[in-house]
Amino acid sequence: MARAAKVRPADDRKIPEGRRRIGTEMTGAGVRACPRCRSSNRGGARYCARCGLNLSEAVASDAAGRVRHPRPIAPPAGAQPANAAADLHFTWEAAWGGRPILGTEGLAIALHNGGYPLRDVILRLIGRDAKGAEIVRIDQTVEELPRGIATRIEIPSYELPDRSVAAIAVTLVSAEFGPES
């Protein structure tokens, strides 16, 4: 009569020396976890076998939003690239549309994400006057930046200085990879 083998649940398995667990994936010498989907890949892999992320560009701590998508969606005409980000562009105008007239109106910024979907995004918005002096700096959190969908954020007039904003710069501070749609 054959004896039944002892079976342990996958989460209870012993982790070999020199490896550590990330989520449910193990990493160690010769194995690399994808920062986007967390699946295991061979250490020398250039692309993730599961989601296709370019692993040669990805750094686990800050890859989200900084790695170019293999097929980025083109930004709309006139969009400016966001600093420290790949495939993230923006346009800005007065909150009710068009160029600011009085300098006292709120501002609207349309974010165009042509790359991987992002979530828990922190952006730094810097406004400059006509002489190039920084007059406003705001850190803005955005829950989701889906791929290919414009997301609008507004800066209310009470957060702006009395001087007119002549230029806006958007910088990606941090983000996480969002779910694929």
N, C-alpha and C positions, 0 to 999 in steps of 0.2 A: 504494500500500500504506500503511495506517495504522500509525503508530508507537504502541507501547504506552507509556502514561503511567507515570512513576515513581511507585511507591506506597511510602509509609513506614508502618511500624506506628504505631498510634494513640499508643502510649506515647513514640514518638520525635518526635512532631510539635512544631513550633516554637511556643512560647507567645508570644502577642502582648504587646507592651510594656504595662505597667500591670496585668498579670494574673499570678496565681500558681496553682500546681497544688496541690490538696488531694486526696490519694489519686489517683484518676484523673479528678477533676473540676477544671475551671478556674473560678476566680472572678475578678472584676474589677468595673469600673464597670457597673452594671446587672445583675449576676449575683450570686446569693447561694447559698452551699452550705448545705444543711440540716445542722444539727449532729447529727441522729439518723441519717439514711441516707446523707448526703454527696452527694445528687443536686443538680444545679444547678437553680435557680429564678430567675425574673425578680427584679430588685432590689425591686420594689414588691409582690411576692407576699405575701399574708397567711398562706397555708397551703402546705405542701410539696406539689407535684404528685404525688410518688411515695408518701409515707407519711402525709400529712395533718397533720403537726405544725404547730401554730400558730406561725408564724415571727415574729409580732409580739411574742410573749412569750419566744421563745427567744433566749438569749445563748449563743453557741457554747462559751464556756469553762465554763459551769456550768448548762446547760439540763437535763441529765439529772436527773430527780427533782424538778425545780422548775417544770416546765411541766404544767399541768393537762391531763389526757386529755379529749377531747371527750365521752366516755361513761365516766366513772369508775364503778368498782364500789363500791357502798356498803360502808363498813366495818361490822364486827360491832357489835352493841350494846355500849356501854360502852368502846369503843376511843377512845383519845386521839390527836389529830393529832401527828405528829412535827414538830419545829421545822425551818424552812427547807426544807420539802418540800411538794409538792403530791400529794395522793392517797396518802400514806403514813401509816398509823395503827399504833398498838401497844396491846397489853394486857400486863400483867405480873402475876406471882404467884410463890409459892414454887416451887422447882424440881420438887417432887413434887405441886404443885397447891394451889389455895386461897391464902388470905392468909398471909404469913409469921407464924409464931407465936413462935418464940424469938428471931428476929433473927440467928441464926447459920447459917441454912440458905441454900443457893444460891438464885439468882433465875432465873426463866425469862421471857423477853420474846418475845411472838409478834408478828411484824411482818406487817401486812396491806397489800399493795401493790395499790391499786385503779387505778393509772395505767399508764404505759408500763413494760414490763419493764426491769429494771435489772441491771447487773453491776458487779463491782469496787466495791462500795458501802462507804464508810467512814462509820460512825455514831459519834457521841459520846454515851455513856450517862452521865448524871449522877444520882446518888442523893442524896437529902436526908433529914435526920432530921426528927423531929416538930416541931422549932422552925424548920425551913426552911434550916438550915445545910447546905452541901454537904459530904458525907462521903466520896463516892467519885466518881471521874471515870475512865472507861475508853473508849478508842477501840477500836472493834470493826470488823473487816473481814468483810463478807459477800460470798461469791462471786456469788450470784445472788438476785434478788428478782423472781420471775416475777409476771406480772399475775394477780391473783385467787387466788393460792395463799399461804397463811400459811407463814411461815418462822420457826422457833423458834431462838433463841439463848439460851445459858445463861451466867450469871456464877457461877462456882464460889465456894463459901463462903470459900475461902482468899484471894480477891481482894477480899472485902468487909471493912469495918471491924468492930470489936466492937459498934458501935451499930446498932440496927435501922434499916433503910431504910424510910421512911414514904412516899416519893414518888420516882418515876423520871421523868426527862425524856429524850427521844431527839431528837437533832439530826442532820440529814443534813449531813455534811461534804463529801463528793464522791461522784460515781457516773458511770458511763458508761451509755449506752443499751444494753439487751440485745436479743437477737434476738426477733422476734415468734414466738410459738408456733404 
